[in-house]
Amino acid sequence: MWGHKKAEKHSEQRRYSSHVATIARLVFSHAHKPRYPDGMQPGMFWSACLLVALVTLVAGCGSIHPHRAKTPLTREVGSGDPEAPPSLAVLPEMAHGPAASSEHVHQGFSMAMQVFRETLPQPPVDRSNVNLQSWVDKVVTPWLEKRRDGVDETRYQFGAEPSVSASEAVVAHAVLGLLQEDTALELAHIPPPAELDKEPEVAEMFTVLIRNQAHPFVASALKEFRLCAKTSDDEGSELRRWAAFCHARFDRLRDAYAMQ
């Protein structure tokens, strides 16, 4: 009898795992330049995805709130800390040269500051399925669209290679990498519905898979850090601190998300 019940429980867990994996893929399938189903707007898409998630999980069956820690945002740079949460404050000091006085860099930094300040609003205190649907529809979707546009505008303000110097390009890649990394971290704050509070194992799967579905942003961050490191290496001693920062940031992020 015990073995039969245990087998049933494992079967249910596998079924829940499959449901959660499908849900997470749906929720983030439009993360980068989404293509929505015919006649469906972004908000409708997100709401439908969350509705599927809640109905599927709740019908078959602790809330997890990741701590939102950020390095205080400031125009000052210079820590060069690859382990700190993403912000402009973690960048290495700028050596005297083209990047230090560049109008492109100044404009890029100004835009990046605005993007960093626009954090994902907190989820509703009441995390019922109805409230989370409304939050995703009215808050998460427009925030993600605005964040993506902000990153694109930051890239534009930094200028396009090869019209900018190597040092300007290094700074741009580092900042863009931090913005993409920050976006992935922000999306990890999407909580499971309150209906799963009594199903901690399923809630944990939901949280882990939501985090994993932010991988497109992590991949973009890794690409930027890789370009930053390569360009810095090619330039040599003048940018060695930036090379070390981007190499370390790349390695840490890759290992944290188990990505190649």
C-alpha positions in Angstrom: 0.0 0.0 0.0 2.8 2.4 1.0 4.7 1.7 -2.3 1.5 2.3 -4.3 0.9 5.7 -2.7 4.6 6.6 -3.1 4.4 5.7 -6.8 1.2 7.9 -7.2 3.0 10.8 -5.5 6.0 10.5 -7.8 3.6 10.3 -10.8 1.9 13.5 -9.6 5.2 15.3 -9.1 6.3 14.4 -12.6 3.0 15.6 -14.0 3.3 18.9 -12.1 6.9 19.3 -13.3 5.8 18.9 -16.9 3.0 21.5 -16.4 5.3 24.0 -14.8 8.0 23.6 -17.5 5.4 24.2 -20.2 4.1 27.2 -18.3 7.5 28.8 -17.8 8.3 28.4 -21.5 5.0 30.1 -22.4 5.5 33.0 -20.0 8.9 33.9 -21.3 8.6 32.8 -25.0 8.2 36.4 -26.0 11.1 37.8 -23.9 13.2 39.0 -26.9 11.3 40.5 -29.9 8.2 38.5 -29.3 5.8 37.2 -32.0 2.3 37.0 -30.5 -0.4 34.7 -31.8 -2.6 36.3 -34.5 -4.9 38.9 -33.0 -3.4 38.7 -29.5 -1.7 41.8 -27.9 1.2 41.5 -25.5 -0.8 42.0 -22.4 -3.4 39.4 -23.5 -0.6 36.9 -24.2 1.0 37.3 -20.7 -2.4 37.1 -19.0 -3.3 34.0 -21.0 0.0 32.4 -20.1 -0.5 33.1 -16.4 -4.1 31.9 -16.5 -2.9 28.6 -18.0 -0.3 28.3 -15.3 -2.7 29.0 -12.4 -5.5 26.8 -13.7 -3.3 23.9 -14.6 -1.4 23.9 -11.3 -4.2 24.7 -8.9 -6.6 22.2 -10.5 -4.0 19.5 -10.0 -3.0 20.2 -6.7 5.6 28.5 0.2 5.6 31.4 -1.6 9.1 32.5 -2.5 10.1 36.1 -2.6 13.7 36.6 -3.6 15.4 39.4 -1.8 15.7 42.4 -4.0 19.2 43.6 -3.3 20.8 46.3 -5.4 24.0 48.3 -5.3 23.0 52.0 -4.7 22.8 53.6 -8.2 25.2 56.5 -8.7 27.0 58.2 -11.5 30.3 57.4 -9.8 32.0 54.3 -11.1 35.1 52.5 -9.9 34.5 49.4 -7.8 35.2 46.9 -10.5 33.5 44.3 -8.4 32.4 41.3 -10.6 30.4 39.8 -7.7 28.2 42.8 -6.9 24.6 43.1 -8.1 24.5 44.8 -11.5 24.5 48.6 -11.5 26.8 51.3 -12.9 28.5 51.5 -9.5 30.2 48.2 -10.0 32.2 49.2 -13.2 35.9 49.8 -13.0 37.4 53.2 -13.0 37.8 54.9 -16.4 41.3 55.6 -17.5 42.0 59.0 -19.0 41.3 58.6 -22.7 38.6 58.7 -25.4 36.0 57.0 -23.3 36.5 59.3 -20.3 35.5 62.4 -22.3 33.3 60.8 -24.9 29.9 62.3 -25.6 28.7 58.8 -26.7 29.7 57.4 -23.3 28.1 60.3 -21.4 24.8 59.8 -23.3 25.0 56.1 -22.9 25.5 56.3 -19.2 22.7 58.8 -18.8 20.3 56.5 -20.6 21.5 53.4 -18.7 20.9 55.2 -15.4 17.3 55.8 -16.4 16.9 52.1 -17.3 18.4 50.9 -14.0 16.1 53.2 -12.0 13.0 51.6 -13.6 12.8 48.4 -11.5 10.0 45.9 -11.8 7.3 47.0 -9.4 6.6 44.7 -6.5 3.9 42.0 -7.1 0.6 42.4 -5.3 0.4 41.5 -1.6 -2.6 39.3 -2.4 -1.1 36.8 -4.9 -4.3 35.1 -5.8 -4.6 34.0 -9.4 -6.8 36.9 -10.3 -4.5 39.5 -8.9 -1.4 38.0 -10.4 -3.1 37.9 -13.8 -3.9 41.6 -13.5 -0.3 42.4 -12.4 1.2 40.5 -15.3 -1.1 42.1 -17.7 -0.9 45.7 -16.4 2.6 45.9 -14.9 5.0 43.2 -16.1 4.2 43.3 -19.8 4.6 47.1 -20.2 7.7 47.1 -17.9 9.4 44.4 -20.0 8.6 46.3 -23.2 9.9 49.6 -21.8 13.0 47.8 -20.4 13.8 46.3 -23.8 13.3 49.7 -25.5 15.5 51.3 -22.9 18.3 48.8 -23.5 18.0 49.4 -27.3 18.2 53.2 -26.8 21.2 52.8 -24.5 23.0 50.9 -27.2 22.1 53.6 -29.7 23.4 56.4 -27.4 26.7 54.6 -27.0 27.2 54.7 -30.7 27.9 52.0 -33.3 31.2 50.2 -33.9 33.5 50.9 -35.7 32.7 54.6 -35.5 33.6 54.6 -31.8 37.0 53.9 -30.2 37.9 50.6 -28.6 37.7 52.0 -25.1 34.2 53.4 -25.8 33.1 50.0 -27.2 34.4 48.3 -24.0 32.4 50.6 -21.8 29.3 50.1 -23.9 29.5 46.3 -23.8 30.1 46.3 -20.1 27.1 48.5 -19.4 24.8 46.7 -21.8 25.8 43.4 -20.2 24.9 44.7 -16.8 21.5 45.9 -18.0 20.7 42.5 -19.5 21.9 40.7 -16.4 19.7 43.1 -14.3 16.7 42.3 -16.4 17.1 38.6 -15.8 17.3 39.2 -12.0 14.2 41.5 -12.1 12.1 38.8 -13.8 13.1 36.3 -11.1 10.9 38.3 -8.7 7.8 36.9 -10.4 6.3 34.9 -7.5 4.2 31.7 -7.6 0.5 32.1 -6.9 -0.8 32.0 -3.4 -2.7 28.8 -4.2 0.7 27.0 -4.2 1.6 28.1 -0.7 0.6 24.7 0.6 2.5 23.0 -2.3 6.1 24.2 -1.5 7.7 21.6 -3.9 5.6 22.8 -6.8 6.1 26.5 -5.8 9.9 25.8 -5.8 9.7 24.3 -9.3 7.8 27.3 -10.5 10.4 29.7 -9.1 13.3 27.7 -10.5 11.8 27.4 -13.9 10.8 31.1 -14.1 14.4 31.9 -13.3 15.6 29.5 -16.0 13.3 31.1 -18.6 15.2 34.4 -18.1 18.1 32.7 -19.9 17.7 34.8 -23.1 18.6 37.9 -21.1 21.5 36.0 -19.4 22.7 34.9 -22.9 22.6 38.5 -24.1 24.6 39.6 -21.0 27.2 36.9 -21.6 27.6 38.0 -25.2 28.2 41.6 -24.1 30.7 40.6 -21.4 32.5 38.4 -23.9 32.8 41.2 -26.4 34.0 43.6 -23.6 36.7 41.1 -22.5 37.9 40.4 -26.0 38.1 44.1 -27.0 39.9 44.9 -23.8 42.4 42.1 -24.3 43.1 43.2 -27.8 43.8 46.8 -26.6 46.3 45.6 -23.9 47.4 47.3 -20.7 45.3 50.5 -20.9 42.1 48.5 -20.5 43.4 45.6 -18.4 41.1 46.4 -15.4 38.1 46.3 -17.7 39.3 43.0 -19.2 39.6 41.5 -15.8 36.1 42.8 -14.8 34.4 41.5 -17.9 36.2 38.1 -17.8 35.2 37.6 -14.2 31.7 38.9 -14.7 31.3 36.5 -17.6 32.6 33.5 -15.7 30.4 34.2 -12.6 27.2 34.7 -14.6 27.9 31.6 -16.8 28.5 29.4 -13.7 25.5 30.9 -11.8 23.1 29.9 -14.7 25.1 26.8 -15.8 25.3 28.2 -19.4 28.0 27.9 -22.0 
